[in-house]
Amino acid sequence: MHYYFYLARCSDGSLYAGTCIDISAREAKHNNGKGAKYTRSRLPINIIYSEECNTKSEALKREAHVKTWTKKAKEEFLKKERVRS
């Protein structure tokens, strides 16, 4: 089983970082109001970036690391990755 680290763009333009095992199911869960508390008031969300990780620990560490970045740093990272926002 693989885990994923992802970045989601919320309706207010903010970014949410998370981990999951199924990107599509996680996006649907957020958009059904059953995801993180942060995203519930910022629907709809769109997962715009993901990385496959070999373990849950790896995915959680990546999430924790990216959460330390400023929004500007996250946006620059997404530009380099050529992600559509």
BAFITI-413902 format. One record per residue: residue in three letters; x, y, z of N, C-alpha, C in turn. Coordinates in nm, 2 decimals. Each point is the difference from the previous one (the first is absolute). Layout:
BEGIN
<atom residuo="ala" n_c1="X" n_c2="Y" n_c3="Z" ca_c1="X" ca_c2="Y" ca_c3="Z" c_c1="X" c_c2="Y" c_c3="Z"/>
...
This chain:
BEGIN
<atom residuo="met" n_c1="0.08" n_c2="-0.12" n_c3="0.00" ca_c1="-0.08" ca_c2="0.12" ca_c3="0.00" c_c1="0.09" c_c2="0.12" c_c3="0.00"/>
<atom residuo="his" n_c1="-0.04" n_c2="0.10" n_c3="-0.08" ca_c1="0.07" ca_c2="0.13" ca_c3="0.00" c_c1="-0.08" c_c2="0.11" c_c3="0.07"/>
<atom residuo="tyr" n_c1="0.07" n_c2="0.09" n_c3="0.05" ca_c1="-0.06" ca_c2="0.12" ca_c3="0.06" c_c1="0.03" c_c2="0.12" c_c3="-0.08"/>
<atom residuo="tyr" n_c1="-0.08" n_c2="0.10" n_c3="0.01" ca_c1="0.03" ca_c2="0.13" ca_c3="-0.07" c_c1="0.00" c_c2="0.12" c_c3="0.09"/>
<atom residuo="phe" n_c1="0.09" n_c2="0.09" n_c3="-0.03" ca_c1="0.00" ca_c2="0.13" ca_c3="0.05" c_c1="-0.07" c_c2="0.09" c_c3="-0.10"/>
<atom residuo="tyr" n_c1="-0.09" n_c2="0.09" n_c3="0.04" ca_c1="-0.06" ca_c2="0.09" ca_c3="-0.10" c_c1="-0.02" c_c2="0.14" c_c3="0.04"/>
<atom residuo="leu" n_c1="-0.01" n_c2="0.09" n_c3="-0.10" ca_c1="-0.04" ca_c2="0.14" ca_c3="0.03" c_c1="-0.13" c_c2="0.02" c_c3="-0.07"/>
<atom residuo="ala" n_c1="-0.09" n_c2="0.06" n_c3="0.07" ca_c1="-0.13" ca_c2="0.03" ca_c3="-0.05" c_c1="-0.02" c_c2="0.16" c_c3="0.00"/>
<atom residuo="arg" n_c1="-0.06" n_c2="0.05" n_c3="-0.11" ca_c1="-0.04" ca_c2="0.14" ca_c3="-0.01" c_c1="-0.14" c_c2="0.01" c_c3="0.05"/>
<atom residuo="cys" n_c1="-0.02" n_c2="0.08" n_c3="0.10" ca_c1="-0.13" ca_c2="0.03" ca_c3="0.05" c_c1="-0.07" c_c2="0.11" c_c3="-0.07"/>
<atom residuo="ser" n_c1="-0.13" n_c2="0.02" n_c3="0.01" ca_c1="-0.08" ca_c2="0.10" ca_c3="-0.07" c_c1="0.05" c_c2="0.14" c_c3="0.03"/>
<atom residuo="asp" n_c1="0.06" n_c2="0.02" n_c3="0.12" ca_c1="0.05" ca_c2="0.13" ca_c3="0.03" c_c1="0.14" c_c2="0.03" c_c3="-0.04"/>
<atom residuo="gly" n_c1="0.06" n_c2="-0.10" n_c3="-0.08" ca_c1="0.13" ca_c2="0.02" ca_c3="-0.05" c_c1="0.11" c_c2="-0.06" c_c3="0.09"/>
<atom residuo="ser" n_c1="-0.04" n_c2="-0.04" n_c3="0.12" ca_c1="0.10" ca_c2="-0.05" ca_c3="0.09" c_c1="0.04" c_c2="-0.14" c_c3="-0.04"/>
<atom residuo="leu" n_c1="0.11" n_c2="-0.05" n_c3="0.06" ca_c1="0.05" ca_c2="-0.13" ca_c3="-0.03" c_c1="-0.01" c_c2="-0.09" c_c3="0.13"/>
<atom residuo="tyr" n_c1="-0.04" n_c2="-0.13" n_c3="-0.02" ca_c1="-0.01" ca_c2="-0.09" ca_c3="0.10" c_c1="0.09" c_c2="-0.12" c_c3="-0.03"/>
<atom residuo="ala" n_c1="0.08" n_c2="-0.04" n_c3="0.10" ca_c1="0.09" ca_c2="-0.12" ca_c3="-0.02" c_c1="-0.06" c_c2="-0.11" c_c3="0.08"/>
<atom residuo="gly" n_c1="0.01" n_c2="-0.12" n_c3="-0.07" ca_c1="-0.05" ca_c2="-0.12" ca_c3="0.07" c_c1="0.06" c_c2="-0.13" c_c3="-0.05"/>
<atom residuo="thr" n_c1="-0.04" n_c2="-0.11" n_c3="0.06" ca_c1="0.04" ca_c2="-0.13" ca_c3="-0.05" c_c1="-0.12" c_c2="-0.09" c_c3="-0.02"/>
<atom residuo="cys" n_c1="0.01" n_c2="-0.10" n_c3="-0.08" ca_c1="-0.11" ca_c2="-0.09" ca_c3="-0.03" c_c1="0.05" c_c2="-0.13" c_c3="-0.07"/>
<atom residuo="ile" n_c1="-0.09" n_c2="-0.09" n_c3="-0.02" ca_c1="0.04" ca_c2="-0.12" ca_c3="-0.08" c_c1="-0.07" c_c2="0.00" c_c3="-0.14"/>
<atom residuo="asp" n_c1="-0.10" n_c2="0.09" n_c3="-0.02" ca_c1="-0.08" ca_c2="0.01" ca_c3="-0.12" c_c1="-0.03" c_c2="0.14" c_c3="-0.03"/>
<atom residuo="ile" n_c1="0.07" n_c2="0.06" n_c3="-0.10" ca_c1="-0.02" ca_c2="0.14" ca_c3="-0.03" c_c1="-0.14" c_c2="0.04" c_c3="-0.03"/>
<atom residuo="ser" n_c1="-0.07" n_c2="-0.07" n_c3="-0.09" ca_c1="-0.13" ca_c2="0.03" ca_c3="-0.04" c_c1="-0.10" c_c2="-0.01" c_c3="0.11"/>
<atom residuo="ala" n_c1="0.01" n_c2="-0.11" n_c3="0.08" ca_c1="-0.09" ca_c2="-0.02" ca_c3="0.11" c_c1="0.02" c_c2="0.11" c_c3="0.11"/>
<atom residuo="arg" n_c1="0.13" n_c2="0.04" n_c3="0.02" ca_c1="0.02" ca_c2="0.11" ca_c3="0.10" c_c1="-0.05" c_c2="0.13" c_c3="-0.05"/>
<atom residuo="glu" n_c1="0.01" n_c2="0.03" n_c3="-0.13" ca_c1="-0.06" ca_c2="0.13" ca_c3="-0.05" c_c1="-0.15" c_c2="0.00" c_c3="0.02"/>
<atom residuo="ala" n_c1="-0.06" n_c2="-0.11" n_c3="-0.03" ca_c1="-0.15" ca_c2="-0.02" ca_c3="0.02" c_c1="-0.04" c_c2="0.02" c_c3="0.14"/>
<atom residuo="lys" n_c1="0.08" n_c2="-0.06" n_c3="0.09" ca_c1="-0.03" ca_c2="0.01" ca_c3="0.14" c_c1="0.01" c_c2="0.14" c_c3="0.05"/>
<atom residuo="his" n_c1="0.10" n_c2="0.07" n_c3="-0.04" ca_c1="0.01" ca_c2="0.15" ca_c3="0.03" c_c1="-0.12" c_c2="0.07" c_c3="-0.05"/>
<atom residuo="asn" n_c1="-0.04" n_c2="-0.02" n_c3="-0.13" ca_c1="-0.11" ca_c2="0.07" ca_c3="-0.06" c_c1="-0.13" c_c2="-0.04" c_c3="0.05"/>
<atom residuo="asn" n_c1="-0.01" n_c2="-0.11" n_c3="0.07" ca_c1="-0.13" ca_c2="-0.04" ca_c3="0.06" c_c1="-0.01" c_c2="0.05" c_c3="0.14"/>
<atom residuo="gly" n_c1="0.10" n_c2="0.08" n_c3="0.04" ca_c1="0.00" ca_c2="0.06" ca_c3="0.14" c_c1="0.04" c_c2="-0.09" c_c3="0.11"/>
<atom residuo="lys" n_c1="0.07" n_c2="-0.11" n_c3="-0.04" ca_c1="0.04" ca_c2="-0.10" ca_c3="0.10" c_c1="0.15" c_c2="-0.01" c_c3="0.01"/>
<atom residuo="gly" n_c1="0.07" n_c2="0.10" n_c3="-0.06" ca_c1="0.14" ca_c2="0.00" ca_c3="0.01" c_c1="0.05" c_c2="0.09" c_c3="0.12"/>
<atom residuo="ala" n_c1="0.11" n_c2="0.05" n_c3="-0.01" ca_c1="0.06" ca_c2="0.08" ca_c3="0.11" c_c1="-0.09" c_c2="0.12" c_c3="0.04"/>
<atom residuo="lys" n_c1="0.00" n_c2="0.04" n_c3="0.12" ca_c1="-0.08" ca_c2="0.12" ca_c3="0.05" c_c1="0.04" c_c2="0.12" c_c3="-0.08"/>
<atom residuo="tyr" n_c1="0.13" n_c2="0.02" n_c3="-0.03" ca_c1="0.05" ca_c2="0.11" ca_c3="-0.07" c_c1="-0.07" c_c2="0.02" c_c3="-0.14"/>
<atom residuo="thr" n_c1="-0.02" n_c2="-0.11" n_c3="-0.07" ca_c1="-0.06" ca_c2="0.01" ca_c3="-0.13" c_c1="-0.15" c_c2="0.01" c_c3="-0.01"/>
<atom residuo="arg" n_c1="-0.07" n_c2="-0.04" n_c3="0.11" ca_c1="-0.14" ca_c2="0.00" ca_c3="0.00" c_c1="-0.06" c_c2="0.14" c_c3="-0.03"/>
<atom residuo="ser" n_c1="0.06" n_c2="0.10" n_c3="0.04" ca_c1="-0.05" ca_c2="0.14" ca_c3="-0.02" c_c1="0.06" c_c2="0.06" c_c3="-0.13"/>
<atom residuo="arg" n_c1="0.08" n_c2="-0.08" n_c3="-0.07" ca_c1="0.07" ca_c2="0.05" ca_c3="-0.12" c_c1="-0.03" c_c2="-0.08" c_c3="-0.12"/>
<atom residuo="leu" n_c1="-0.12" n_c2="-0.06" n_c3="-0.01" ca_c1="-0.03" ca_c2="-0.09" ca_c3="-0.11" c_c1="-0.05" c_c2="0.08" c_c3="-0.12"/>
<atom residuo="pro" n_c1="0.02" n_c2="-0.05" n_c3="-0.12" ca_c1="0.06" ca_c2="-0.13" ca_c3="-0.03" c_c1="0.15" c_c2="0.01" c_c3="0.00"/>
<atom residuo="ile" n_c1="0.07" n_c2="-0.12" n_c3="0.02" ca_c1="0.14" ca_c2="-0.01" ca_c3="-0.01" c_c1="0.04" c_c2="-0.08" c_c3="-0.13"/>
<atom residuo="asn" n_c1="0.12" n_c2="0.02" n_c3="-0.04" ca_c1="0.05" ca_c2="-0.07" ca_c3="-0.12" c_c1="0.14" c_c2="-0.04" c_c3="0.03"/>
<atom residuo="ile" n_c1="0.02" n_c2="-0.13" n_c3="0.00" ca_c1="0.14" ca_c2="-0.05" ca_c3="0.03" c_c1="0.08" c_c2="0.03" c_c3="-0.13"/>
<atom residuo="ile" n_c1="0.10" n_c2="0.08" n_c3="0.02" ca_c1="0.08" ca_c2="0.05" ca_c3="-0.12" c_c1="0.14" c_c2="-0.06" c_c3="-0.01"/>
<atom residuo="tyr" n_c1="0.04" n_c2="-0.07" n_c3="0.10" ca_c1="0.14" ca_c2="-0.06" ca_c3="0.00" c_c1="0.00" c_c2="-0.12" c_c3="0.10"/>
<atom residuo="ser" n_c1="0.07" n_c2="-0.10" n_c3="-0.05" ca_c1="0.02" ca_c2="-0.12" ca_c3="0.09" c_c1="0.13" c_c2="-0.06" c_c3="-0.02"/>
<atom residuo="glu" n_c1="0.05" n_c2="-0.07" n_c3="0.10" ca_c1="0.12" ca_c2="-0.08" ca_c3="-0.01" c_c1="-0.02" c_c2="-0.13" c_c3="0.06"/>
<atom residuo="glu" n_c1="0.04" n_c2="-0.11" n_c3="-0.07" ca_c1="-0.02" ca_c2="-0.13" ca_c3="0.05" c_c1="0.12" c_c2="-0.03" c_c3="0.10"/>
<atom residuo="cys" n_c1="-0.04" n_c2="-0.06" n_c3="0.11" ca_c1="0.10" ca_c2="-0.04" ca_c3="0.10" c_c1="-0.01" c_c2="-0.15" c_c3="0.03"/>
<atom residuo="asn" n_c1="0.11" n_c2="-0.05" n_c3="0.04" ca_c1="0.00" ca_c2="-0.15" ca_c3="0.03" c_c1="-0.06" c_c2="-0.04" c_c3="0.13"/>
<atom residuo="thr" n_c1="0.00" n_c2="0.09" n_c3="0.10" ca_c1="-0.06" ca_c2="-0.03" ca_c3="0.13" c_c1="-0.08" c_c2="0.12" c_c3="0.05"/>
<atom residuo="lys" n_c1="-0.09" n_c2="-0.04" n_c3="0.09" ca_c1="-0.08" ca_c2="0.11" ca_c3="0.07" c_c1="0.09" c_c2="0.10" c_c3="0.07"/>
<atom residuo="ser" n_c1="0.11" n_c2="-0.05" n_c3="0.06" ca_c1="0.09" ca_c2="0.08" ca_c3="0.07" c_c1="0.07" c_c2="0.10" c_c3="-0.09"/>
<atom residuo="glu" n_c1="0.04" n_c2="-0.04" n_c3="-0.12" ca_c1="0.06" ca_c2="0.08" ca_c3="-0.10" c_c1="-0.10" c_c2="0.11" c_c3="-0.04"/>
<atom residuo="ala" n_c1="-0.12" n_c2="-0.03" n_c3="-0.03" ca_c1="-0.10" ca_c2="0.09" ca_c3="-0.04" c_c1="-0.03" c_c2="0.11" c_c3="0.11"/>
<atom residuo="leu" n_c1="-0.01" n_c2="-0.05" n_c3="0.13" ca_c1="-0.02" ca_c2="0.09" ca_c3="0.11" c_c1="0.11" c_c2="0.10" c_c3="0.02"/>
<atom residuo="lys" n_c1="0.13" n_c2="-0.05" n_c3="-0.02" ca_c1="0.11" ca_c2="0.08" ca_c3="0.02" c_c1="0.01" c_c2="0.11" c_c3="-0.11"/>
<atom residuo="arg" n_c1="-0.04" n_c2="-0.04" n_c3="-0.12" ca_c1="0.00" ca_c2="0.10" ca_c3="-0.11" c_c1="-0.11" c_c2="0.10" c_c3="0.03"/>
<atom residuo="glu" n_c1="-0.11" n_c2="-0.04" n_c3="0.04" ca_c1="-0.11" ca_c2="0.10" ca_c3="0.04" c_c1="0.05" c_c2="0.09" c_c3="0.10"/>
<atom residuo="ala" n_c1="0.06" n_c2="-0.05" n_c3="0.11" ca_c1="0.04" ca_c2="0.09" ca_c3="0.11" c_c1="0.11" c_c2="0.09" c_c3="-0.05"/>
<atom residuo="his" n_c1="0.09" n_c2="-0.04" n_c3="-0.09" ca_c1="0.10" ca_c2="0.09" ca_c3="-0.05" c_c1="-0.06" c_c2="0.11" c_c3="-0.08"/>
<atom residuo="val" n_c1="-0.09" n_c2="-0.03" n_c3="-0.09" ca_c1="-0.06" ca_c2="0.10" ca_c3="-0.09" c_c1="-0.08" c_c2="0.09" c_c3="0.08"/>
<atom residuo="lys" n_c1="-0.07" n_c2="-0.04" n_c3="0.11" ca_c1="-0.08" ca_c2="0.09" ca_c3="0.08" c_c1="0.09" c_c2="0.11" c_c3="0.07"/>
<atom residuo="thr" n_c1="0.13" n_c2="-0.02" n_c3="0.00" ca_c1="0.09" ca_c2="0.10" ca_c3="0.06" c_c1="0.02" c_c2="0.11" c_c3="-0.10"/>
<atom residuo="trp" n_c1="-0.02" n_c2="-0.02" n_c3="-0.12" ca_c1="0.02" ca_c2="0.10" ca_c3="-0.11" c_c1="-0.10" c_c2="0.11" c_c3="0.01"/>
<atom residuo="thr" n_c1="0.04" n_c2="0.12" n_c3="-0.05" ca_c1="-0.09" ca_c2="0.11" ca_c3="-0.01" c_c1="-0.09" c_c2="-0.03" c_c3="-0.12"/>
<atom residuo="lys" n_c1="-0.11" n_c2="0.07" n_c3="-0.01" ca_c1="-0.09" ca_c2="-0.01" ca_c3="-0.12" c_c1="0.08" c_c2="0.03" c_c3="-0.13"/>
<atom residuo="lys" n_c1="0.08" n_c2="0.11" n_c3="0.01" ca_c1="0.08" ca_c2="0.04" ca_c3="-0.11" c_c1="0.09" c_c2="-0.12" c_c3="-0.05"/>
<atom residuo="ala" n_c1="0.07" n_c2="-0.06" n_c3="0.10" ca_c1="0.09" ca_c2="-0.11" ca_c3="-0.04" c_c1="-0.08" c_c2="-0.12" c_c3="-0.06"/>
<atom residuo="lys" n_c1="-0.12" n_c2="-0.03" n_c3="0.05" ca_c1="-0.08" ca_c2="-0.10" ca_c3="-0.06" c_c1="-0.04" c_c2="0.04" c_c3="-0.14"/>
<atom residuo="glu" n_c1="-0.04" n_c2="0.12" n_c3="-0.02" ca_c1="-0.04" ca_c2="0.05" ca_c3="-0.14" c_c1="0.12" c_c2="-0.01" c_c3="-0.09"/>
<atom residuo="glu" n_c1="0.12" n_c2="0.03" n_c3="0.04" ca_c1="0.12" ca_c2="-0.01" ca_c3="-0.08" c_c1="0.03" c_c2="-0.14" c_c3="-0.04"/>
<atom residuo="phe" n_c1="-0.02" n_c2="-0.09" n_c3="0.10" ca_c1="0.02" ca_c2="-0.14" ca_c3="-0.02" c_c1="-0.10" c_c2="-0.05" c_c3="-0.11"/>
<atom residuo="leu" n_c1="-0.12" n_c2="0.04" n_c3="0.01" ca_c1="-0.10" ca_c2="-0.04" ca_c3="-0.10" c_c1="0.03" c_c2="0.05" c_c3="-0.14"/>
<atom residuo="lys" n_c1="0.05" n_c2="0.12" n_c3="0.00" ca_c1="0.04" ca_c2="0.06" ca_c3="-0.14" c_c1="0.11" c_c2="-0.08" c_c3="-0.06"/>
<atom residuo="lys" n_c1="0.10" n_c2="-0.04" n_c3="0.08" ca_c1="0.11" ca_c2="-0.08" ca_c3="-0.05" c_c1="-0.05" c_c2="-0.14" c_c3="-0.04"/>
<atom residuo="glu" n_c1="-0.10" n_c2="-0.05" n_c3="0.06" ca_c1="-0.06" ca_c2="-0.13" ca_c3="-0.03" c_c1="-0.10" c_c2="0.01" c_c3="-0.12"/>
<atom residuo="arg" n_c1="-0.02" n_c2="0.12" n_c3="-0.04" ca_c1="-0.10" ca_c2="0.03" ca_c3="-0.11" c_c1="-0.14" c_c2="-0.05" c_c3="0.03"/>
<atom residuo="val" n_c1="-0.04" n_c2="0.02" n_c3="0.12" ca_c1="-0.13" ca_c2="-0.05" ca_c3="0.04" c_c1="-0.11" c_c2="0.11" c_c3="-0.04"/>
<atom residuo="arg" n_c1="-0.11" n_c2="-0.04" n_c3="-0.05" ca_c1="-0.11" ca_c2="0.09" ca_c3="-0.03" c_c1="-0.07" c_c2="0.03" c_c3="0.13"/>
<atom residuo="ser" n_c1="-0.02" n_c2="0.13" n_c3="0.02" ca_c1="-0.07" ca_c2="0.04" ca_c3="0.13" c_c1="-0.14" c_c2="0.04" c_c3="-0.03"/>
